Every structure is written in structure tokens, then in C-alpha cells.
Amino acid sequence: MKKAGLLLPALAVAAVVAFSSLFIVDERENVLVLQFGQVKQEITEPGLGFKVPFIQEVVRYDARILGLQTQPLEVTPLDDRRLVVDAFLRWRLQDVTEFREAVGLDGVRGAQGRMERIMNAAIREVLGSVPSNAVLSEDRTGLMNRIRDIASRQAQSLGIEVIDVRLTRTDLPQENLEATFARMRAEREREAADERARGNEAAQRVRALADRTVTELVSTAQRDAEIVRGEADAERNRIYADAYNLDPEFFAFSRSMQSYAAALRGENSTMVLRPDSEFFAFLRSDGLSGEALAAAEAFARELEANPDAGRERLQEPSEQEPDSVRELEDMISN
């Protein structure tokens, strides 16, 4: 019974010692086995590891690719235009033992602070050797590769491998942004003014061409109208001349009747003329020939005695009547 009571505690102690000497290495980490602060073993492959219990300790480091976002940094390129730059760094542990000796107990957190200082120095060195236009352009891959190479050489002493460097922001300082925006705004306004000036010039040319076309069309139309009007006046005068040559006496009589119809409308108008005026030539007894005057007097008496018969005669004139009588009847009927 006494032996059994002693065996159980011994087995428990042996189990605790056995479990404390074993540890598991994950595929996402690197492990260092330290004894009194000195590196005794470096394990980079996943699996089961052993250590001396109570004497040795296990320190684990992340073996994956890590990222570091630097704080905004103000740099001055060759043309003295200040820029605010920040970068993103991708890195991982290359030599765990060297990393432990370089950073000590600070681990990854201490390494990030040192890597940020390395990155800032590399950014200042590279961007300070080129003009700002090269930094602000889209094709700045060469600059980022140069920064990566400089940071990689300096990070080797820390047991770190630099994989990639990217410039995430490249801006002007706030005080310079306002001046830059004002200059850009002035340039755009100047371009807009130039465009408006060119547009106004083109509009003036179009208006001038349209005005000239209108003037030419109106002038041509007026010229054609004057030609047609002149030809019409000539034709009218020719017709008048032909009519006058056919019967000058009747032409004069017809024109006089038209003048009487236009002048003597019975309205409130007053005309003061001499009785022997040429205007009343056909209203006097001597204005018509004896034959016409006699025919007119006979027709007037017939019209007074029998108006209906007179109207029928006016509608159907006889061919035996003299021309002057038929003309007078036509005038009276009209």
C-alpha cells in the first residue's frame, strides 16, 4: 500500500515533466528554444519539438508575410516642392536567430519601429534625388523598387526580408494645395476664356456670312422685282398706246369718265374748277360729236320714258348703232 501511494505522485510528476518538455510548432510560425537567454535551437518546420523543462523556454515568431504602414512623411524633391508621402511595406522573418539577437525582447513590435525608420530614410534618399513631377506621375514603379532595394539591404542585419514597397499617398502639403488649386483654377479659366473667344469668333463669322447672304438675296430680289415692275410698266404703257392709237377720241373719253367716277363720288368733298376747264370737256355739249350727242339725248329720253326698255337696250346693244353710241351706253350701264 505504501509503494502504491508513492507511485501515483511519482507518475504525476513524471507526466508533468514530460508534458512540459514537449511543444508543437505551427506551420505559421518559427520557434526559438532559449536557455538562459541564449538561442539553443531554431525550428522553422511544423511538428513536435522537445526542450529541457524548467531550464529552456520557447519563443514563437510569426512566419507569415507581415505589413507595415508608415506614418505620413514630408520630403523635398529636387525642385524644392515639398511632398507628403506615406508607404506600405510587406516583410517577413528570414533569419529568426539573427532577428532575436537584433531586436531582443521587443520582438515584432520593436522590429516594426526599426523598419519604419529604415523606410523613412530610404524614401528621403530616393525621392530627394528626383523632381516632384516624377514622384507625382503614374509611372513611379522604378522609384518604389529603389526604395525597396535600399530598405532590403539595411533590413538584412535584422534578419528581415523586404518583399515589396508601395507608395500609398503622394500629396502636396495643405498650404501648398491651396496655391496649386488656385493655379490650376486660373489655368482652367484661361482655357475656358480662350474657348469662349474662339467660339465668339466663329459665331461672328457665321453671322457675317448670314448677313451677307441675306443682303445678296434681298438685293437680287429687289433687282428682279424692279425688272419685272419695269417690264410691267412698259407693257401697260404699250397697251395704253395701242388703245389710244385705235381710237384716240374714245380713249380720251374713257379716261375722262374714269376721272369723273373717281372725283365725283358724292362724298363731302369740294372741288373748285372753272366751268370751261378741260376737266369738264365731256360734260359740255361741245365735248361730244353731234351724232353722239344726239344719240345720247335720244337714249336719255327713252330711258326716262321707259326705264326697263332702256336697261334691256343696255344689256343687248344693237350692232347698227354707232360705235360712239355703244360706248356711251356701256359707260352708262357700268
C-alpha positions in Angstrom: 0.0 0.0 0.0 2.8 2.4 0.8 4.5 1.6 -2.5 1.3 2.3 -4.4 0.8 5.6 -2.6 4.3 6.7 -3.6 4.0 5.6 -7.2 1.0 7.7 -8.0 2.7 11.0 -7.1 5.8 9.9 -9.0 3.8 9.2 -12.1 2.0 12.5 -11.8 5.3 14.4 -11.6 6.8 12.4 -14.5 3.7 13.2 -16.6 4.0 16.9 -15.8 7.7 16.9 -16.7 7.0 15.0 -19.9 4.3 17.4 -21.0 6.4 20.5 -20.1 9.2 19.2 -22.3 7.0 18.8 -25.4 5.7 21.7 -27.6 4.0 21.9 -31.0 5.4 24.1 -33.9 2.6 25.5 -36.1 3.2 26.0 -39.8 2.5 29.7 -39.5 5.4 30.4 -37.0 9.1 30.0 -36.3 10.2 28.9 -32.9 13.4 29.5 -30.9 14.4 27.4 -27.9 16.3 29.6 -25.4 18.3 28.6 -22.4 19.1 31.4 -20.0 18.6 33.9 -22.9 20.8 32.1 -25.3 19.5 30.5 -28.5 19.9 26.7 -28.3 17.6 25.6 -31.2 15.8 27.2 -34.1 12.8 25.4 -35.5 11.2 26.5 -38.8 9.4 23.3 -39.7 6.0 22.4 -38.3 5.8 19.4 -35.9 6.5 18.3 -32.4 9.5 19.8 -30.5 11.4 19.0 -27.3 13.0 21.1 -24.7 14.5 20.7 -21.2 11.8 21.5 -18.8 12.2 24.4 -16.3 15.5 25.3 -17.9 14.7 26.1 -21.5 11.9 28.2 -22.9 10.1 28.5 -26.3 9.8 31.9 -28.1 7.4 32.0 -31.1 7.6 34.4 -34.0 5.1 34.8 -36.9 6.5 33.3 -40.1 3.8 34.8 -42.3 4.2 37.9 -44.5 3.6 41.0 -42.3 2.6 44.5 -43.3 3.7 47.9 -42.1 2.0 51.2 -42.9 4.4 54.1 -42.3 3.3 57.5 -40.9 3.0 60.4 -43.4 6.5 61.8 -44.1 7.3 65.2 -45.6 10.1 65.0 -48.2 11.6 67.7 -50.5 12.4 66.6 -54.1 15.0 68.3 -56.3 12.7 71.1 -57.4 12.1 72.1 -53.7 8.4 71.3 -53.9 7.5 69.7 -50.6 5.5 66.5 -50.7 3.7 64.4 -48.0 4.4 60.7 -48.6 3.4 57.5 -46.8 4.3 53.9 -47.8 3.2 50.4 -47.2 5.8 47.7 -46.6 5.5 43.9 -46.9 8.1 41.9 -45.0 8.8 38.6 -43.2 11.4 36.9 -41.0 14.3 35.4 -42.9 16.7 34.5 -40.0 14.9 34.0 -36.7 18.1 33.8 -34.7 19.6 36.9 -36.2 16.2 38.7 -35.7 16.3 37.7 -32.0 19.8 39.0 -31.5 19.0 42.3 -33.3 15.7 43.2 -31.6 15.9 41.3 -28.4 12.8 41.0 -26.3 10.9 43.6 -28.3 10.0 41.1 -31.0 7.9 42.1 -33.9 6.7 45.3 -32.4 10.3 46.5 -31.9 11.1 45.4 -35.5 8.3 47.5 -36.9 9.6 50.6 -35.3 13.1 50.0 -36.7 11.7 49.1 -40.1 9.8 52.4 -40.2 12.9 54.3 -39.6 14.7 52.4 -42.3 11.8 53.1 -44.7 11.8 56.8 -43.9 15.5 57.1 -44.6 15.1 55.2 -47.9 12.1 57.3 -49.0 14.0 60.6 -48.3 17.1 59.3 -50.2 15.2 58.2 -53.3 12.5 60.9 -53.6 15.1 63.6 -52.8 17.0 62.7 -55.9 14.2 63.2 -58.4 11.9 66.1 -59.3 8.4 66.2 -57.9 6.8 65.6 -61.3 8.5 62.1 -61.4 7.0 61.4 -57.9 3.5 62.6 -58.8 3.4 60.8 -62.1 1.7 57.4 -62.5 4.9 55.7 -63.7 6.8 55.6 -60.4 7.4 51.9 -60.1 11.1 52.5 -60.5 11.2 54.7 -57.5 9.3 52.2 -55.4 11.8 49.5 -56.5 14.7 51.6 -55.5 13.2 52.3 -52.1 12.6 48.5 -51.7 16.2 47.6 -52.6 17.7 50.2 -50.1 15.4 49.0 -47.3 16.1 45.4 -48.1 19.9 45.9 -47.7 19.5 47.6 -44.4 16.9 45.1 -43.1 19.2 42.1 -43.7 21.1 43.0 -40.5 17.8 42.4 -38.6 17.2 39.1 -40.2 14.2 40.5 -42.2 13.4 40.1 -45.9 11.7 43.0 -47.6 9.2 41.7 -50.1 7.6 44.8 -51.6 7.2 48.6 -51.0 4.3 50.7 -52.3 3.8 54.5 -52.1 0.2 54.7 -51.0 -0.1 58.5 -50.9 1.9 61.3 -52.6 0.3 64.7 -51.9 1.3 68.3 -51.5 1.1 69.8 -48.1 -2.1 71.6 -47.2 -0.6 75.1 -47.6 0.7 74.2 -51.0 -2.5 72.5 -52.1 -4.4 75.8 -52.0 -1.8 77.6 -54.1 -1.7 74.6 -56.5 -5.5 74.5 -56.8 -5.6 78.3 -57.4 -3.0 77.9 -60.2 -4.9 75.0 -61.7 -8.2 77.0 -61.5 -6.6 80.0 -63.2 -5.2 77.8 -66.0 -8.7 76.2 -66.5 -10.3 79.7 -66.5 -7.8 80.9 -69.1 -8.5 77.8 -71.3 -12.2 78.4 -70.9 -11.8 82.1 -71.9 -9.8 81.0 -74.9 -12.5 78.6 -75.9 -15.2 81.2 -75.5 -13.2 83.7 -77.6 -12.8 81.1 -80.3 -16.5 80.4 -80.1 -17.4 84.1 -80.4 -15.1 84.5 -83.3 -16.7 81.6 -85.1 -20.1 82.9 -84.3 -19.2 86.3 -85.7 -18.0 84.7 -88.9 -21.3 82.8 -89.2 -23.3 85.9 -88.5 -21.3 88.0 -91.1 -21.8 85.3 -93.7 -25.5 85.1 -92.9 -25.9 88.9 -93.1 -24.0 89.0 -96.4 -26.2 86.2 -97.8 -29.4 88.0 -96.7 -28.2 91.2 -98.2 -27.3 89.5 -101.5 -30.7 87.7 -101.6 -32.6 90.9 -100.8 -30.7 92.8 -103.4 -31.2 90.2 -106.0 -34.9 90.0 -105.2 -35.3 93.8 -105.3 -33.4 93.9 -108.6 -35.7 91.2 -110.1 -38.7 93.0 -108.7 -37.7 96.2 -110.3 -37.1 94.5 -113.6 -40.5 92.8 -113.5 -42.1 96.1 -112.4 -40.4 98.0 -115.3 -41.4 95.3 -117.8 -45.0 95.5 -116.5 -45.0 99.3 -116.7 -43.6 99.1 -120.2 -46.3 96.6 -121.2 -49.0 98.8 -119.6 -47.8 101.8 -121.5 -47.7 99.8 -124.7 -51.3 98.7 -124.1 -52.3 102.3 -123.4 -50.5 103.4 -126.5 -52.2 100.7 -128.6 -55.6 101.6 -127.2 -55.0 105.3 -127.8 -53.9 104.6 -131.4 -57.0 102.5 -132.1 -59.5 105.3 -131.1 -57.9 108.5 -129.6 -61.2 110.2 -129.1 -62.8 107.2 -127.3 -59.6 106.7 -125.2 -59.7 110.3 -124.1 -63.4 109.9 -123.4 -62.9 106.7 -121.3 -60.1 108.2 -119.3 -62.3 111.3 -118.6 -65.1 109.0 -117.4 -62.8 107.2 -115.1 -61.6 110.6 -113.7 -65.3 111.6 -113.2 -66.0 108.4 -111.4 -63.1 108.8 -109.1 -63.6 112.5 -108.4 -67.3 112.8 -108.2 -68.2 110.2 -105.6 -70.9 112.2 -103.8 -69.0 112.4 -100.6 -68.3 115.5 -98.6 -65.7 116.8 -100.9 -65.4 120.2 -102.7 -63.8 120.9 -106.0 -63.4 124.5 -107.2 -62.9 124.5 -111.0 -63.6 126.8 -113.9 -66.7 125.8 -115.9 -64.6 125.9 -119.1 -61.9 123.7 -117.6 -60.5 120.9 -119.7 -61.7 118.5 -116.9 -65.4 119.2 -117.9 -64.8 118.8 -121.6 -67.1 115.8 -121.9 -69.8 117.3 -119.6 -70.4 120.2 -122.0 -72.5 119.9 -125.2 -69.4 120.6 -127.4 -67.5 117.7 -125.8 -69.2 115.1 -127.9 -69.8 114.9 -131.6 -73.2 115.9 -133.0 -74.1 112.3 -133.8 -73.0 111.0 -130.3 -74.7 113.9 -128.6 -78.0 113.3 -130.5 -77.9 109.6 -129.7 -77.2 110.3 -126.1 -80.1 112.7 -125.9 -82.4 110.2 -127.5 -81.3 107.4 -125.3 -81.8 109.6 -122.2 -85.4 110.4 -123.2 -86.0 106.7 -123.9 -84.6 105.8 -120.5 -86.7 108.4 -118.8 -89.9 107.3 -120.5 -89.3 103.5 -120.2 -86.5 102.5 -117.8 -86.9 98.8 -118.3 -86.6 99.1 -122.1 -83.6 101.2 -121.6 -82.0 98.6 -119.4 -82.7 95.9 -121.9 -81.1 98.0 -124.6 -78.1 98.5 -122.4 -77.9 94.7 -122.0 -78.3 93.9 -125.6 -76.9 96.8 -127.8 -77.7 96.9 -131.4 -75.0 96.4 -133.9 -76.3 99.2 -136.1 -75.7 101.8 -133.5 -72.6 103.9 -134.0 -69.5 103.0 -132.0 -69.7 106.2 -130.0 -73.3 105.4 -129.0 -72.4 101.9 -127.9 -69.5 103.2 -125.9 -71.7 105.7 -124.2 -74.3 103.0 -123.4 -71.6 100.8 -121.9 -70.4 103.7 -119.8 -73.9 104.4 -118.6 -74.7 100.7 -117.8 -71.5 100.5 -115.8 
